[in-house]
Amino acid sequence: MYIPGKIKYAVVFLLAIAISDFSVAQETVFSLFKTNDAKADQYFRDGQYKKAIELYNKHPEKQGDDDICLQLARAYHYVNDPVQADVWFKEVIGREKTLPVADMYLYAETLSTLKLYDQAIEWYSLYLKKEPSDPRTIKKIWQLRNRKYLFEDSVHYTVKSLAINSLSGEFGAVPYQDGLIFISNRKRKSFIHSTDANGESFYKAYYSKRVTDTLHGPLTTRYDEPSQFCRELRAAFHEGPVTLYDGQNKMLYTATSSQKEKSKRVLQLYFAEQQDGKWRIMEPFPFNSTEYSIQDAAMSKDEKILYFSSDMKGGMGKRDLYRSTRVNNQWTKPVNLGEAINTSGDESLPFIDENNTLYFSSNGHAGLGGIDIFKAPVMANGFGEVTNIGYPVNTNFDDFGIYLEDDGTHGFFTSNRQNRNDDIYELDIDLQSYPLVVKGVLKYKEESWKDSTELKIFSHAQLYLIDNFKNASVSTTSSNDTGTFSLTVPYSSQYRIKVVDTRTGDEMFVGLELSKRKVTENIYEIVVVKNAFKGVVNPKTVK
């Protein structure tokens, strides 16, 4: 491999020996530059952008070479380094005052990722003049000009990075048993460490057991040290996202094919199920191919429709979403989801929620920059309107791969918003309007073993609403002669209530779980056990 310092030293040494040898040395050096450029171009064509960048950067006159500058800008864009992409695009713009048409679009994408939205609009507009029939650009310009609408519902969302994240990449979190399955290319403890073409570790499936703090709720859930998931399913190369169904007894997962086609391996889908407590591979998806990838599976709730992403020929973009229907226990030929969902960009990582809404990730639909998460209701004759789910799930960075639990108020997604690493984020969705008034009745029983028919009114007690994250009281009230109370919840958080008996000074704590769905009135029955200083909240929510 070419090392600049050594070549420079060799040239100086040759000059010192004989001036007549200079032309030979110079020809050798520049031949080596040309060889490196050719290698870099091949790496670029193969998608090995980091290796291409390394070689392009070794060219001594790269700042003055438009072709190399553009290749560097493109490569940095594809490895999610918009700062460097901006630098190299500007090198060309500074000389030429413009860019090739396709690069106008890439530069606009880069500027969006840098939150330079006004400049992005300018370059999208320049591209649109050259390609007036491109519908995605029209939508992206409109969305950036009206980006405030993507922030309207942000108060209802809370996101938090999980502690299982590493300095490598993590994505594809799915709840399983008492923890999470997720995908990561972190370095593994192994005597043999294999890497992909870019020198990165292969993606593997991991499992981390959840350690639940029941008092503080799901946003403070902790996880044990991750370990590799399911030895029986391990692939020689990449392992991809997992989707579970049939009560978590069956699985669809992505893995690199064992066969090569033109020196490349593709991704394929496989079915597995639990037998005698162990996962076993049952069969590959019948439409797997060695010519293109099929990956990122999602199963409908009735287990009759399989959604996935593929770069098979005949699509609308680089990767499109498809579906296959199970008829008489056989999967039908995949059908492209069409232009309502797919664009000339990338669509991937589908997910179907309890309400039969399709969520997916895309860099072709209009958003805040990079990859965003979108949703569209599944209709009898297609799909409803595609909408961006907005901030803070979507940002100017890459945000993708959402999973929502059945109630639709809690889930996970992935983003590279911190340090450009793909990390898993926990998502909590609270659709309540705040401040929220909680009403109820405070009761007690003397002994914990006595049944609920012996409940007594707990009058003239002081109630303090404690924010678990701040560990501070944010609202207070008292129960009247009949034990009724009215307590104001100022904002969305995780809470507990401290109940103080004003006659004895005794303190008792009870957890408070608020409905995250919009309700007209919240009525609670709080029961405390005096001798044990413990409390139980029985919500009687009126919808």
C-alpha positions in Angstrom: 0.0 0.0 0.0 1.2 3.5 -0.8 2.6 5.4 2.2 3.3 9.1 1.5 6.2 9.5 3.8 8.1 6.6 2.4 7.6 7.7 -1.2 8.7 11.2 -0.4 11.8 9.8 1.3 12.6 7.6 -1.7 12.3 10.5 -4.2 14.7 12.7 -2.1 17.1 9.8 -1.8 17.1 9.2 -5.6 17.7 12.9 -6.2 20.7 12.8 -4.0 22.2 9.9 -5.9 21.6 11.0 -9.5 19.5 13.8 -11.1 19.2 11.7 -14.2 17.0 9.2 -12.4 14.4 11.9 -11.5 12.2 11.3 -14.5 12.0 7.5 -13.8 11.2 8.1 -10.2 8.6 10.7 -11.1 6.9 8.4 -13.6 6.9 5.6 -10.9 5.3 7.9 -8.3 2.6 9.2 -10.6 1.9 5.7 -12.0 1.3 4.7 -8.4 -1.1 7.6 -7.9 -3.0 6.4 -11.0 -3.0 2.9 -9.6 -4.4 4.1 -6.3 -7.1 6.1 -8.1 -8.2 3.1 -10.1 -8.3 1.0 -6.9 -10.3 3.7 -5.2 -12.8 3.9 -8.0 -13.3 0.1 -7.8 -13.8 0.3 -4.1 -16.3 3.0 -4.7 -18.2 1.0 -7.3 -18.2 -2.0 -4.8 -19.7 0.2 -2.1 -16.5 0.0 0.0 -16.6 3.7 0.6 -14.2 3.9 3.6 -11.4 2.2 1.6 -12.1 4.4 -1.4 -11.8 7.5 0.9 -8.5 6.3 2.2 -7.0 6.0 -1.2 -8.6 9.2 -2.7 -7.1 11.2 0.3 -3.6 10.0 -0.6 -3.7 11.8 -4.0 -1.3 14.8 -3.6 -3.4 17.1 -5.8 -6.9 16.0 -4.8 -8.0 19.6 -4.0 -7.5 20.6 -7.6 -9.0 17.5 -9.2 -12.8 17.8 -9.6 -13.3 14.1 -10.2 -11.5 13.1 -7.0 -13.2 15.9 -5.1 -16.6 14.7 -6.2 -15.8 11.1 -5.5 -14.7 12.1 -2.0 -17.9 14.1 -1.5 -20.1 11.2 -2.6 -18.2 8.7 -0.5 -18.4 10.8 2.6 -22.1 11.3 2.0 -22.6 7.5 1.8 -20.7 6.9 5.0 -22.8 9.5 6.8 -20.1 12.1 7.2 -21.9 15.2 6.0 -19.3 17.6 7.3 -16.6 16.2 5.1 -19.0 15.8 2.2 -19.8 19.5 2.4 -16.1 20.3 2.4 -15.5 18.4 -0.9 -18.6 19.5 -2.6 -17.6 23.1 -1.9 -14.2 22.5 -3.4 -15.9 21.9 -6.8 -18.5 24.6 -6.3 -15.7 27.1 -5.6 -14.2 26.5 -9.0 -17.1 25.5 -11.2 -19.9 27.4 -9.5 -22.2 24.4 -10.0 -22.3 20.6 -9.7 -23.3 17.7 -11.9 -27.1 17.2 -11.8 -27.1 14.1 -9.7 -24.7 15.7 -7.2 -27.0 18.7 -6.8 -29.4 16.4 -5.2 -26.8 14.7 -3.0 -25.5 18.1 -1.9 -29.0 19.2 -1.0 -29.3 15.9 1.1 -26.0 16.7 2.8 -27.1 20.2 3.6 -30.4 18.9 5.1 -28.4 16.6 7.4 -26.4 19.6 8.5 -29.7 21.4 9.2 -28.7 24.1 6.6 -32.3 23.9 5.4 -32.4 27.2 3.4 -29.3 26.2 1.5 -30.7 22.7 1.0 -33.9 24.3 -0.6 -31.7 26.2 -3.0 -29.9 23.1 -4.2 -33.1 21.0 -4.4 -34.5 23.8 -6.5 -31.5 23.8 -8.8 -31.9 20.1 -9.2 -35.6 20.4 -9.8 -34.9 22.8 -12.8 -32.8 20.0 -14.3 -35.2 17.2 -13.3 -38.6 18.8 -13.2 -40.5 15.5 -13.2 -38.9 14.2 -9.9 -41.8 14.2 -7.4 -39.7 13.5 -4.3 -37.8 16.8 -4.8 -41.1 18.8 -4.9 -42.2 17.2 -1.7 -38.9 17.7 0.0 -38.8 21.4 -0.8 -42.4 21.8 0.6 -41.6 19.8 3.7 -38.4 21.9 4.5 -40.4 25.1 4.0 -43.1 23.8 6.3 -40.8 21.9 8.7 -42.5 23.4 11.8 -45.4 20.9 11.3 -43.0 18.1 12.1 -42.5 19.5 15.6 -46.1 20.0 16.5 -46.6 16.7 18.4 -43.1 16.6 19.9 -44.5 17.1 23.4 -46.1 13.7 23.2 -42.8 11.8 22.6 -40.0 11.0 25.0 -36.8 9.3 23.7 -33.9 7.9 25.6 -30.7 6.2 24.5 -30.3 2.7 25.9 -27.3 1.7 28.0 -26.7 -1.4 25.9 -25.4 0.8 23.1 -21.7 0.7 22.3 -19.2 2.6 20.2 -20.2 0.3 17.3 -23.6 0.1 15.6 -26.9 -1.2 17.2 -30.3 -1.4 15.6 -33.4 -3.7 15.2 -34.5 -3.9 18.9 -37.4 -6.3 19.5 -38.8 -7.4 22.9 -38.3 -11.1 23.6 -39.1 -12.9 26.8 -37.6 -10.8 29.6 -35.4 -8.6 27.5 -34.4 -7.4 24.0 -33.0 -8.9 20.9 -31.0 -6.5 18.8 -28.4 -6.4 16.1 -24.8 -5.1 16.6 -21.4 -5.1 14.9 -19.6 -4.6 18.2 -16.3 -6.5 18.6 -16.8 -10.0 20.0 -14.6 -11.9 22.4 -13.2 -14.4 20.1 -9.8 -15.9 19.1 -10.7 -15.3 15.5 -12.0 -11.9 14.6 -13.5 -11.7 11.1 -14.5 -8.4 9.4 -16.4 -7.3 6.3 -15.1 -5.5 3.2 -14.9 -2.2 5.1 -13.0 -3.6 8.0 -16.0 -3.6 10.3 -17.1 -6.5 12.4 -20.0 -8.5 11.1 -23.5 -7.7 12.4 -24.7 -10.3 14.9 -27.9 -10.8 17.0 -27.6 -10.2 20.7 -29.9 -10.6 23.7 -30.0 -8.5 26.9 -32.2 -9.3 29.8 -34.3 -6.5 31.2 -33.9 -5.4 34.8 -37.2 -3.6 35.6 -37.5 -0.8 38.1 -41.3 -1.1 38.8 -41.4 2.1 40.7 -39.9 4.3 38.1 -41.6 2.7 35.1 -40.4 1.7 31.6 -38.3 4.7 30.8 -35.8 3.7 33.5 -35.7 0.1 32.6 -32.1 -1.3 32.7 -30.6 -4.2 30.8 -27.9 -6.8 31.6 -24.7 -7.1 29.7 -25.6 -8.4 26.2 -24.6 -11.8 24.9 -24.9 -13.3 21.5 -28.4 -14.6 20.8 -29.3 -18.1 19.7 -26.2 -20.2 18.8 -28.3 -22.4 16.5 -29.1 -19.5 14.1 -25.7 -18.0 13.8 -24.5 -17.1 10.3 -20.9 -17.1 9.0 -21.2 -13.4 8.0 -24.0 -10.9 8.8 -27.1 -11.6 10.8 -29.9 -9.1 10.4 -33.1 -8.0 12.1 -35.5 -10.5 13.7 -39.3 -10.5 13.7 -41.2 -12.7 16.1 -44.7 -14.1 15.7 -47.0 -16.9 16.9 -46.5 -15.9 20.5 -42.8 -15.5 20.0 -42.5 -19.2 19.1 -41.7 -18.5 15.5 -39.2 -16.2 13.9 -38.2 -14.6 10.6 -34.6 -13.4 10.5 -32.1 -12.0 8.0 -28.7 -13.5 7.3 -26.0 -13.4 4.6 -26.4 -16.1 2.0 -23.9 -19.0 2.1 -23.5 -18.8 -1.7 -21.7 -16.1 -3.7 -22.9 -14.6 -7.0 -20.2 -12.7 -8.9 -18.0 -12.5 -5.8 -20.8 -11.0 -3.7 -23.0 -12.4 -1.0 -26.6 -11.2 -0.6 -29.0 -11.1 2.3 -31.8 -13.7 2.6 -34.8 -14.5 4.9 -35.1 -17.6 6.9 -37.9 -19.1 9.1 -37.2 -20.6 12.5 -39.3 -21.9 15.3 -38.8 -23.1 18.9 -38.7 -26.9 19.4 -38.0 -28.3 22.8 -36.8 -25.0 24.0 -34.3 -24.4 21.2 -34.6 -22.4 18.0 -34.3 -24.4 14.8 -34.1 -23.3 11.2 -37.1 -24.6 9.4 -36.8 -23.3 5.8 -35.6 -20.3 3.7 -38.1 -17.9 2.2 -38.9 -19.5 -1.1 -38.1 -16.3 -3.1 -34.6 -15.9 -1.8 -32.0 -15.3 -4.6 -28.3 -15.2 -5.0 -28.7 -12.2 -7.4 -30.4 -9.8 -5.0 -31.1 -9.3 -1.3 -34.3 -9.9 0.5 -34.2 -8.6 4.1 -35.9 -6.8 7.0 -39.0 -8.9 7.4 -42.3 -7.8 9.1 -45.3 -10.0 9.7 -48.9 -8.8 9.7 -50.8 -9.5 13.0 -52.9 -12.2 11.3 -49.6 -13.8 10.1 -50.9 -13.9 6.5 -48.9 -11.1 4.9 -45.1 -10.8 4.9 -43.5 -7.4 4.2 -39.8 -7.1 3.4 -37.2 -4.9 1.7 -35.3 -5.9 -1.5 -33.1 -4.5 -4.2 -34.5 -7.0 -6.8 -34.7 -5.8 -10.4 -37.8 -4.0 -11.5 -38.1 -1.8 -8.4 -38.6 1.9 -8.2 -35.4 2.7 -6.3 -32.3 1.2 -4.8 -34.4 -0.8 -2.3 -38.2 -1.1 -2.3 -40.7 -2.6 0.0 -42.6 -5.8 -1.1 -45.2 -8.1 0.3 -46.0 -11.8 -0.1 -49.3 -13.4 1.0 -49.7 -16.8 2.5 -52.3 -18.8 0.6 -52.8 -22.5 1.5 -49.7 -22.4 3.6 -47.6 -21.2 0.5 -46.1 -17.8 0.0 -47.1 -16.0 -3.2 -44.8 -14.2 -5.6 -43.7 -10.9 -4.0 -45.6 -7.7 -5.1 -44.0 -4.3 -5.1 -45.9 -1.9 -2.7 -46.0 0.7 -5.4 -45.3 4.4 -5.8 -47.4 5.3 -2.8 -44.7 3.8 -0.6 -41.6 3.3 -2.7 -39.5 6.1 -4.2 -36.3 6.3 -6.2 -34.4 6.2 -2.9 -34.2 3.5 -0.3 -37.2 2.1 1.6 -36.5 -0.5 4.3 -37.3 -1.9 7.8 -41.1 -2.3 7.6 -43.2 -2.8 10.7 -46.9 -3.4 11.1 -48.6 -2.3 14.3 -51.7 -3.5 16.0 -53.9 -1.1 14.0 -52.6 -2.4 10.7 -50.5 0.7 10.0 -47.3 0.2 8.0 -44.2 2.0 9.4 -41.0 2.1 7.4 -37.8 3.9 6.9 -37.0 6.0 3.8 -34.6 8.6 2.5 -36.8 9.2 -0.5 -39.9 10.7 1.2 -39.8 14.3 2.5 -38.3 14.8 6.0 -35.8 16.6 8.2 -32.7 15.1 6.5 -31.1 11.7 6.2 -33.3 8.7 6.8 -36.7 9.3 8.5 -39.5 7.0 9.7 -42.9 7.2 8.0 -46.3 5.5 8.4 -49.2 4.8 6.2 -52.5 2.9 7.0 -53.0 -0.3 5.1 -56.2 -0.1 3.1 -58.2 -2.8 1.3 -57.0 -1.3 -2.1 -53.6 -0.1 -1.1 -52.3 2.4 1.4 -53.5 5.7 2.9 -51.4 8.9 3.0 -47.7 8.5 3.9 -46.9 10.8 6.8 -43.6 11.6 8.5 -44.0 10.8 12.2 -42.0 13.9 13.1 -39.7 15.1 15.8 -38.1 13.9 18.2 -38.2 10.5 16.6 -37.1 11.9 13.3 -34.2 14.4 13.2 -31.8 15.7 10.6 -29.8 12.5 11.2 -30.6 8.9 10.2 -33.6 7.6 12.1 -35.0 4.2 11.3 -36.2 0.8 12.3 -39.1 1.5 14.6 -40.9 -1.2 16.7 -44.1 -0.4 18.7 -45.6 -2.6 21.4 -49.3 -3.6 21.1 -50.7 -0.6 22.9 -48.8 1.8 20.6 -47.4 3.9 23.5 -44.0 2.3 23.9 -41.3 1.0 21.6 -37.8 1.3 20.1 -36.1 2.8 17.1 -32.5 3.5 15.9 -30.7 6.8 15.3 -27.2 8.0 14.6 -27.9 11.4 16.2 -25.1 11.0 18.7 -21.5 10.7 17.4 -22.8 9.3 14.1 -23.1 5.8 15.7 -26.3 3.8 15.2 -27.8 3.6 18.6 -31.1 2.1 19.9 -33.5 4.6 21.6 -36.5 3.8 23.8 -39.6 5.6 22.8 -42.5 6.5 25.1 -45.6 8.1 23.5 -48.0 9.9 25.8 -51.1 11.2 24.0 -52.6 12.9 27.1 -53.0 16.6 27.3 -51.3 18.4 30.2 -51.8 19.7 32.8 -54.0 16.8 33.6 -56.4 16.6 36.6 -56.6 13.3 38.3 -59.5 12.7 40.6 -60.1 9.8 43.1 -60.9 8.4 46.5 -58.3 7.7 49.1 -59.0 4.6 51.3 -57.2 2.4 53.7 -57.3 -0.9 55.5 -55.6 -1.8 58.8 -54.0 -5.1 57.8 -52.7 -6.3 54.4 -54.4 -9.7 54.8 -57.9 -8.3 55.1 -60.1 -8.3 52.0 -61.2 -5.2 50.0 -64.7 -5.2 51.6 -63.1 -3.7 54.7 -61.8 -0.6 53.1 -62.3 2.6 55.0 -62.3 6.3 54.0 -58.9 8.0 54.5 -59.9 11.6 55.1 -57.7 14.7 55.6 -54.5 13.1 54.3 -51.9 15.2 52.4 -51.0 13.9 48.9 -47.7 14.9 47.2 -47.1 14.1 43.5 -43.4 13.1 43.2 -41.6 13.3 39.8 -39.5 10.1 39.8 -36.8 11.6 37.6 -36.4 14.8 39.7 -37.3 13.1 43.0 -39.2 16.2 43.9 -42.8 17.1 44.6 -44.4 19.0 41.7 -48.0 19.1 43.0 -49.9 18.7 46.2 -53.5 18.3 47.5 -55.5 16.7 50.3 -58.4 14.4 50.7 -61.6 15.8 52.2 -64.1 14.3 54.7 -65.2 11.7 52.1 -61.7 10.8 51.1 -62.0 12.4 47.6 -59.2 14.4 46.1 -58.2 16.3 43.0 -54.6 16.3 42.0 -53.0 18.2 39.1 -50.4 16.4 37.0 -48.4 19.3 35.3 -46.6 17.4 32.6 -45.7 14.0 31.2 -43.3 12.0 33.4 -43.1 9.0 35.7 -44.8 9.7 39.1 -45.5 8.3 42.5 -47.7 9.7 45.3 -46.6 10.3 48.8 -49.5 10.0 51.2 -49.1 11.7 54.7 -51.4 11.0 57.6 -51.7 14.5 59.1 -52.7 13.0 62.5 -49.8 10.7 63.0 -47.2 12.0 60.5 -46.9 8.5 58.9 -45.8 8.5 55.2 -46.8 6.0 52.6 -45.8 5.8 48.9 -47.9 4.5 46.0 -47.1 4.2 42.3 -49.2 6.2 39.9 -49.6 4.9 36.3 -51.4 7.3 34.0 -53.1 6.2 30.8 -51.1 7.4 27.8 -54.1 7.4 25.6 -56.4 10.4 25.4 -59.2 10.0 28.0 -61.9 12.4 29.1 -61.5 11.8 32.9 -59.1 10.0 35.1 -60.6 8.5 38.3 -58.4 6.5 40.8 -59.1 4.6 43.9 -56.0 4.7 46.1 -55.8 2.1 48.8 -53.1 2.2 51.5 -52.3 -0.4 54.1 -51.6 1.4 57.3 -49.7 -1.2 59.3 -47.3 -1.9 56.4 -47.0 1.7 55.0 -47.7 0.4 51.5 -50.1 1.5 48.9 -52.0 0.2 45.9 -53.5 2.3 43.1 -56.6 0.9 41.4 -57.2 3.1 38.3 -60.9 3.5 37.3 -60.3 5.4 34.1 -63.4 6.8 32.5 -62.9 7.1 28.7 
